[in-house]
Amino acid sequence: MADTSAVSTEAPRPPAGKGLAVGKLGLVGSTVIGLASTAPVYSLAATVGFVVLAVGAQAPIAMILAFIPMFLTAYAYRELNRAVPDCGTAFTWVTKAFGPWTGWLAGWGVAVAGIIVLANLAQIGSKYLWLLTNNPDLYENVPLVTATGVVFIGLMTFVSVRGLEIGERLQNILLAVQYVALALFVVLALWAVFTGTAPEGSTAPQLDWFNPFAFTSLSGFTEAILLCLFIYWGWDTCLALNEETKDPARIPGRAAVLSTVILLVTYVSVTVAAMAFAGLGTSGIGLGNEGNAEDVFLALKDAIFGPWAWLLVIAVCVSAISSTQTTILPTARGTLAMATYKALPAAFGRISPKFQTPRFATIFMSVVAVTFYVGMTLVSENILADTILSIGLAIAFYYALTSYACIWYFRREIFTTVRNFLFKGLFPLLGGLMLTAAFIQSAIDMYDPDYGYTVIFRIGGVFVVGVGSLALGVVLMVVWAFFPRSKDFFAGRSLNRETEVLVPDSDQVVPRSVDGGLM
């Protein structure tokens, strides 16, 4: 499949990729960043309660079922990354498979998901920081919380611009804090249950919690699955850093699969521990109490940790802050790739000569996230809350596109070996179909005015934000298509199946075979 034609040696070969620093991450570092990107403590705090409200005692099996399309999609990412280790990930791969218009929308899906979640991460990180003061006048002060969130985004942008090495060291520490807190939560909760010291309403873990046939509502099931897709989302960050990894063709893919497996064990364990300790009652600390849904850890921290409850508060704060940085990384590198292939203005392709990072793209995406965050907060905190419910649509959208791109890109190889059939054909197909079904059913449910916290144009605000943000991408794409610089991209000249990878701000190219591998 590789093209081994001779390469001119008249000029020295430029750095591989797009001018990014190479060889910075190993398997451990890539896995850490993949895990940190999901913000495990924050994701659980913000999601477990809503999943229990949606499906009751079937919350653990919902976590497992949602893991299946994530795991299958991770194989699609792994195979595509082996063939085309490009930091544009979904954008580059979908463009190579289906053409520029579909590829541009895949890139937009990555960007819009990152912008929306950055706003919510900043909000949670800021609120939990001020919760440490135990002063409602501070943690309920909207201007103060918002301003602190903006500072968090600014600090993490600074770290991201400075390079991956400082970011990796920071993430090692922050992730360790999160997992220590989660381990303590599980151990203390289950110890209290089995020793009989848990509060009234607690129950021993039940085998029926893992029964996939016990769901009683299709809408509740799809809502739970979409919520669970959100908590797994983020593992693909290690793929967006592939050009800065020691073995770009193998390590990022392995890290992606490993990350999803670790997350599965983490999420199911914490969910089971929380349900066993708190029970499913509709009052007090019961997980059936709607008042606890927005933040399960906030409801349970005092009952489980006692005077050490501040440890869990710190863990949620750290989780949100660390994920702020790891969310900036793939978003900026996605736009860098789009600019390199002329799908965005050239400014997004600028690389810091000192730190070898996409400085302009990083700062620009952070400014957009801050603008979105402040704007949504000024309009209504309820709309900001609805944005996190809508993000599942963007996630399912570009993950599904990537799964289908894997099948089409490798269509001539799928039936050559059993391995190719499974990893390049069957797994991506099943993952893509599951994500497509979740997208369609969730969009139908979100259209209901009673879904979420707001109503816009007499329909659910979650639907307007989720579908509207994707539709905005279509508008921006059409507008960009009228600019002269975009012509090569939309004509399929700057990026297609056989494209050599361009280095930003250089007329030279890095020779690659038609499958994207270095020659």
Buried (B, 14 or more C-beta within 10 A) or exposed (E): EEEEEEEEEEEEEBBBBBBBBBEBBBBEBBBBBBBBBBBBBBBBBBBBBBBBBBBBBBBBBBBBBBBBBBBBBBBBBBBBBBBBBBBBBBBBBBBBBBBBBBBBBBBBBBBBBBBBBBBBBBBBBBBBBBBEEEEEEBBEBEEBBBEBBBBBBBEBBBBBBBBBBEBBEBBBEBBEBBBEBBEBBBEBBBBBBEEEEBBEBBBEBEEEBBEEEEBEEEBBBBBBBBBBBBBBBBBBBBBBBBBBBBBBBBBBBBBBBBBBEBBBEBBBBBBBBBBBBBBBBBEBBBBBBEEBBEBBBBBBBEBBBEEEBEBBBBBBBBBBBBBBBBBBBBBBBBBBBBBBBBBBBEEBBBBBEEBBBBBBBBBBBBEBBBEBBBEBBEEEBEBBBBBBBBBBBBBBBBBBBBBBBBBBBBEEBBEEEEEBBEBBBBBBBBBBBBBBBBBEBBBEBBBBBEBBBBBBEEBBBBBBBBBEBBEEBEEBBEEBBEEEBBEBBBEBEBBBBEBEBBBBEBEEBBBBBBBBBBE
